[in-house]
Amino acid sequence: MLMSSRITVIELKASRKVAKMQSSQGRTENEISLLVVEEAISLHRNLGPGLLESVYETVLERKLTDRGLEVKRQVPVPLSYDGMEFDIAFRADLILDGKVILEIKAVETLGSSHKKQLLTYLKLSGLKLGLLLNFNEVLMKNGIARIVNQLHD
């Protein structure tokens, strides 16, 4: 009898894992973006501004994983240019479901250079949506910039 209940628990955990993976695969960039904004606002509300970018990145990674997203952190992105190959052109802070890049900041204000940088990341990676999240703002909604690269609704 003990063996039977052990198998049931293992099967239940496996089915939850499969359901979690399946639910994230069909999300659009915009649906992913909505989850990110919800979690970023909640995180900022609870921790506030003033921490290192790496703290916000680590916590956000965990919260978004818990929401069913596939989250990859500090992803090296290669570059080919004029016959030259670079293994790492940049590192994406977070890539979600292979569709959205998150660039985490904790700076006084987001500048145009931050937005241009993320747009270049999108072009090099072939992704269509990126979010800049600046956790150093008084209100998180003022620290969110949405950058698109040929994204169609």
C-alpha positions as a Markdown table, in Angstrom:
| # | Residue | x | y | z |
|---|---|---|---|---|
| 1 | Met | 0.0 | 0.0 | 0.0 |
| 2 | Leu | 2.8 | 2.4 | 0.8 |
| 3 | Met | 4.4 | 1.8 | -2.6 |
| 4 | Ser | 1.1 | 2.7 | -4.3 |
| 5 | Ser | 0.8 | 6.1 | -2.6 |
| 6 | Arg | 4.5 | 6.8 | -3.3 |
| 7 | Ile | 3.9 | 6.3 | -7.0 |
| 8 | Thr | 0.8 | 8.5 | -6.9 |
| 9 | Val | 2.8 | 11.4 | -5.3 |
| 10 | Ile | 5.5 | 11.0 | -8.0 |
| 11 | Glu | 3.0 | 10.9 | -10.8 |
| 12 | Leu | 1.2 | 14.0 | -9.4 |
| 13 | Lys | 4.5 | 15.9 | -9.2 |
| 14 | Ala | 5.3 | 14.9 | -12.8 |
| 15 | Ser | 1.9 | 15.9 | -14.1 |
| 16 | Arg | 2.2 | 19.3 | -12.4 |
| 17 | Lys | 5.6 | 19.8 | -14.0 |
| 18 | Val | 4.3 | 18.9 | -17.5 |
| 19 | Ala | 1.2 | 21.2 | -17.0 |
| 20 | Lys | 3.5 | 24.0 | -15.9 |
| 21 | Met | 5.7 | 23.6 | -19.0 |
| 22 | Gln | 2.7 | 23.3 | -21.4 |
| 23 | Ser | 1.0 | 26.4 | -19.9 |
| 24 | Ser | 4.1 | 28.6 | -20.6 |
| 25 | Gln | 4.7 | 27.4 | -24.2 |
| 26 | Gly | 1.6 | 29.0 | -25.6 |
| 27 | Arg | 2.0 | 32.5 | -24.1 |
| 28 | Thr | 2.4 | 35.4 | -26.4 |
| 29 | Glu | 5.0 | 38.1 | -25.8 |
| 30 | Asn | 2.3 | 40.4 | -24.5 |
| 31 | Glu | 1.0 | 37.8 | -22.0 |
| 32 | Ile | 4.5 | 37.3 | -20.7 |
| 33 | Ser | 4.9 | 41.1 | -20.4 |
| 34 | Leu | 1.8 | 41.3 | -18.3 |
| 35 | Leu | 3.1 | 38.7 | -15.9 |
| 36 | Val | 6.5 | 40.5 | -15.7 |
| 37 | Val | 4.9 | 43.9 | -14.9 |
| 38 | Glu | 2.7 | 42.3 | -12.2 |
| 39 | Glu | 5.7 | 40.6 | -10.5 |
| 40 | Ala | 8.0 | 43.7 | -10.9 |
| 41 | Ile | 5.4 | 45.9 | -9.2 |
| 42 | Ser | 4.9 | 43.4 | -6.4 |
| 43 | Leu | 8.6 | 43.0 | -5.9 |
| 44 | His | 9.2 | 46.7 | -5.8 |
| 45 | Arg | 6.3 | 47.3 | -3.4 |
| 46 | Asn | 7.8 | 44.7 | -1.0 |
| 47 | Leu | 11.5 | 45.4 | -1.3 |
| 48 | Gly | 11.6 | 49.0 | -2.5 |
| 49 | Pro | 14.4 | 50.8 | -4.4 |
| 50 | Gly | 18.0 | 50.8 | -3.4 |
| 51 | Leu | 19.2 | 47.2 | -3.7 |
| 52 | Leu | 21.7 | 45.7 | -6.2 |
| 53 | Glu | 20.4 | 44.8 | -9.7 |
| 54 | Ser | 21.4 | 41.2 | -9.0 |
| 55 | Val | 19.0 | 41.0 | -6.0 |
| 56 | Tyr | 16.0 | 42.1 | -8.1 |
| 57 | Glu | 17.1 | 39.8 | -11.0 |
| 58 | Thr | 17.4 | 36.7 | -8.7 |
| 59 | Val | 14.1 | 37.3 | -7.0 |
| 60 | Leu | 12.3 | 38.1 | -10.2 |
| 61 | Glu | 13.7 | 34.9 | -11.8 |
| 62 | Arg | 12.2 | 32.8 | -9.0 |
| 63 | Lys | 8.8 | 34.6 | -9.0 |
| 64 | Leu | 8.5 | 34.3 | -12.8 |
| 65 | Thr | 9.5 | 30.6 | -12.6 |
| 66 | Asp | 6.8 | 30.1 | -10.0 |
| 67 | Arg | 4.3 | 31.7 | -12.4 |
| 68 | Gly | 5.1 | 29.0 | -14.9 |
| 69 | Leu | 7.6 | 30.8 | -17.2 |
| 70 | Glu | 10.8 | 29.2 | -18.5 |
| 71 | Val | 13.4 | 31.7 | -17.2 |
| 72 | Lys | 17.0 | 31.7 | -18.3 |
| 73 | Arg | 19.4 | 34.0 | -16.5 |
| 74 | Gln | 22.6 | 35.7 | -17.7 |
| 75 | Val | 22.2 | 34.1 | -21.2 |
| 76 | Pro | 25.2 | 34.6 | -23.5 |
| 77 | Val | 24.2 | 35.7 | -26.9 |
| 78 | Pro | 26.6 | 35.1 | -29.8 |
| 79 | Leu | 27.3 | 37.5 | -32.7 |
| 80 | Ser | 28.5 | 37.0 | -36.3 |
| 81 | Tyr | 29.8 | 40.1 | -38.1 |
| 82 | Asp | 31.8 | 40.4 | -41.2 |
| 83 | Gly | 33.2 | 36.9 | -41.0 |
| 84 | Met | 34.0 | 37.2 | -37.3 |
| 85 | Glu | 32.4 | 35.1 | -34.7 |
| 86 | Phe | 32.0 | 36.2 | -31.1 |
| 87 | Asp | 30.8 | 33.6 | -28.6 |
| 88 | Ile | 29.4 | 36.3 | -26.4 |
| 89 | Ala | 28.3 | 39.7 | -27.7 |
| 90 | Phe | 26.2 | 40.4 | -24.6 |
| 91 | Arg | 24.5 | 38.6 | -21.7 |
| 92 | Ala | 20.8 | 38.9 | -21.5 |
| 93 | Asp | 19.8 | 39.4 | -17.8 |
| 94 | Leu | 16.7 | 37.2 | -18.2 |
| 95 | Ile | 15.1 | 35.5 | -21.2 |
| 96 | Leu | 11.5 | 34.3 | -20.7 |
| 97 | Asp | 10.0 | 31.4 | -22.6 |
| 98 | Gly | 12.6 | 32.1 | -25.4 |
| 99 | Lys | 10.5 | 35.2 | -26.4 |
| 100 | Val | 11.1 | 38.2 | -24.1 |
| 101 | Ile | 14.3 | 39.8 | -22.9 |
| 102 | Leu | 14.3 | 41.5 | -19.5 |
| 103 | Glu | 17.0 | 44.0 | -18.7 |
| 104 | Ile | 17.2 | 44.8 | -15.0 |
| 105 | Lys | 18.5 | 48.2 | -13.8 |
| 106 | Ala | 18.8 | 50.0 | -10.5 |
| 107 | Val | 19.9 | 53.4 | -11.8 |
| 108 | Glu | 18.8 | 57.0 | -11.1 |
| 109 | Thr | 16.9 | 57.2 | -14.4 |
| 110 | Leu | 16.6 | 55.2 | -17.6 |
| 111 | Gly | 18.4 | 56.9 | -20.4 |
| 112 | Ser | 18.0 | 56.6 | -24.2 |
| 113 | Ser | 21.2 | 54.6 | -24.2 |
| 114 | His | 19.5 | 51.9 | -22.1 |
| 115 | Lys | 16.7 | 51.7 | -24.6 |
| 116 | Lys | 19.0 | 51.6 | -27.6 |
| 117 | Gln | 21.0 | 48.9 | -25.9 |
| 118 | Leu | 18.0 | 46.7 | -25.4 |
| 119 | Leu | 16.8 | 47.3 | -29.0 |
| 120 | Thr | 20.2 | 46.1 | -30.2 |
| 121 | Tyr | 19.9 | 43.0 | -28.0 |
| 122 | Leu | 16.5 | 42.3 | -29.5 |
| 123 | Lys | 17.9 | 42.7 | -33.1 |
| 124 | Leu | 20.9 | 40.5 | -32.4 |
| 125 | Ser | 18.9 | 37.8 | -30.7 |
| 126 | Gly | 16.0 | 37.9 | -33.1 |
| 127 | Leu | 13.5 | 38.4 | -30.3 |
| 128 | Lys | 10.6 | 40.9 | -30.6 |
| 129 | Leu | 10.0 | 42.2 | -27.1 |
| 130 | Gly | 12.1 | 43.5 | -24.3 |
| 131 | Leu | 11.3 | 45.2 | -21.0 |
| 132 | Leu | 13.7 | 47.5 | -19.2 |
| 133 | Leu | 12.9 | 47.4 | -15.5 |
| 134 | Asn | 14.5 | 50.1 | -13.3 |
| 135 | Phe | 13.9 | 49.2 | -9.7 |
| 136 | Asn | 15.4 | 52.5 | -8.4 |
| 137 | Glu | 12.3 | 54.6 | -9.1 |
| 138 | Val | 9.9 | 55.7 | -6.4 |
| 139 | Leu | 7.0 | 54.2 | -8.3 |
| 140 | Met | 7.8 | 51.0 | -10.3 |
| 141 | Lys | 5.4 | 52.0 | -13.1 |
| 142 | Asn | 7.8 | 54.9 | -13.9 |
| 143 | Gly | 10.7 | 52.5 | -14.2 |
| 144 | Ile | 9.2 | 50.2 | -16.9 |
| 145 | Ala | 10.1 | 50.7 | -20.6 |
| 146 | Arg | 8.7 | 48.4 | -23.3 |
| 147 | Ile | 11.0 | 48.1 | -26.3 |
| 148 | Val | 9.8 | 46.3 | -29.5 |
| 149 | Asn | 11.6 | 44.9 | -32.5 |
| 150 | Gln | 8.9 | 44.3 | -35.2 |
| 151 | Leu | 6.4 | 42.9 | -32.8 |
| 152 | His | 2.9 | 42.6 | -34.2 |
| 153 | Asp | -0.2 | 42.0 | -31.9 |
